[in-house]
Amino acid sequence: MRSALGESMTHRFDLNSPANIADPYPSYARLRAEAPVYHSAEPELWIVSRYADVRTVLRDPERFSSEVGGLESDPFNPGLDLPKWLTGILSRISAVRVLLTSDPPDHTILRRKVGRAFTPRRMAAWEPRIRAITARLVDDMLAVDRSADLVRDLASPLPTTVIAELLGVPTERNDDFKRWSDDLINGLLTGGPRIPMFRSAIAISWFFLRTIRHRRRDPGDDLISLLITGDGDEALTQWELVTFCILLLAAGNETTTNLIANAMLAVFDRPALRQQLCANPELAAAVIAEALRFDGPGQGLMRVTRTEVTLSDTVIPAGAYVIPLLGSANRDPEHWPDPDEFLLNRPNINEHLAFGSGIHYCIGNALARIEATAALEEIARRLPDIAPSAPPTRIASPVLRGLRTQPITFTRNKIPAQ
């Protein structure tokens, strides 16, 4: 059997090191070559890096469970220390079914219930509205005489606005939505602030509780109204509805924002690619597809083994916490030719794992693709000379890969939306 500790590696792999957060891909390459199943002692984790193994973990919920409750500390933010009052509350609501951290049969019921709200047909029907929102945001960037920022002015408000409209939230609450989402995500990052996270968690839960009660009395054509219907086991409880809405807001916003930012970083770094995109904005969908593989917004997930498992000749004990590295799998040369090159129209591009795989494949993937594609197309058509005006600020997380800021410059010729 292979050594799980990766004894041939010259340095210990630190998931949360600044170097890894800045550019994890060289470390991923060493893991794949020298310790494809790496055992970290502090925190106690098993890190899986090869495409075949990562895909196995994602597609085998019987051996690799998503019910990861009980972990004493957050491996993605080792300094996060939850107060006793909060852990007490969390333990009392631990029975609430959450799509992201549930296994069959609960996951099957939840997925069937919420899945009908995220069908490709329903998401495609939203595309004209998404494009209109994107065009308005670019209008604002062109009209306001101030320094622009890709994240602040486009990548971040786009998914916030779309999700708020999906949920039927009044426009005047968009700023609250954005603040709540940012506080929840920031509190989970390395060194992130805790108090704003707790306050926003309470505020957003109370907001959705009141909204759900109102929709039960007076349903509309929004997503919440659609989700409150159902009988028996297929009916979502009030707290299941609340947790799903919070998940959609936080995860949906963060993923799409980071996807747009990462795709534009790739474009900025490749003048020939930018020239191609500006000449043919319809290439935006292909750029987004490759950006998902090349530098995806989610770098890793968490699973726990139900039984002893062997991967790449390494034995992982039962009850072990496992991190399948999506970002590493998507750069594995055993699966991808020239994995460190950004290439359009890869023949097997749909095999990337940026949205996961198996029963937990991201339910909002179609929405994220539409939003990100609309953003890049609008940029290509109306901001053809867009360029960074200062270095970006990266998110301090080993699993959320994206930017907090990216100052940009462009010529303020008001090219009309099409």
Sequence and secondary structure as in RCSB ss.txt:
>XXXX:A:sequence
MRSALGESMTHRFDLNSPANIADPYPSYARLRAEAPVYHSAEPELWIVSRYADVRTVLRDPERFSSEVGGLESDP
FNPGLDLPKWLTGILSRISAVRVLLTSDPPDHTILRRKVGRAFTPRRMAAWEPRIRAITARLVDDMLAVDRSADL
VRDLASPLPTTVIAELLGVPTERNDDFKRWSDDLINGLLTGGPRIPMFRSAIAISWFFLRTIRHRRRDPGDDLIS
LLITGDGDEALTQWELVTFCILLLAAGNETTTNLIANAMLAVFDRPALRQQLCANPELAAAVIAEALRFDGPGQG
LMRVTRTEVTLSDTVIPAGAYVIPLLGSANRDPEHWPDPDEFLLNRPNINEHLAFGSGIHYCIGNALARIEATAA
LEEIARRLPDIAPSAPPTRIASPVLRGLRTQPITFTRNKIPAQ
>XXXX:A:secstr
   TT TT SS   TT HHHHH  HHHHHHHHHH SEEEETTTTEEEE SHHHHHHHHT TTTEES  TT SS T
TSTT    HHHHHHHHHTTTS  GGG  TTHHHHHHHHHHTTS HHHHHHTHHHHHHHHHHHHHHHHHS S EEH
IIIIITHHHHHHHHHHTT  GGGHHHHHHHHHHHHHTTSTT  SHHHHHHHHHHHHHHHHHHHHHHHS  SSHHH
HHT   GGGS  HHHHHHHHHHHHHHHHHHHHHHHHHHHHHHHT HHHHHHHHH GGGHHHHHHHHHHHS SB B
  EEESS EEETTEEE TT EEEEBHHHHTT TTTSSSTTS  SS TTGGG  TT  GGGS TTHHHHHHHHHHH
HHHHHHH TT EESS  EE S SSB  EEE EEE         
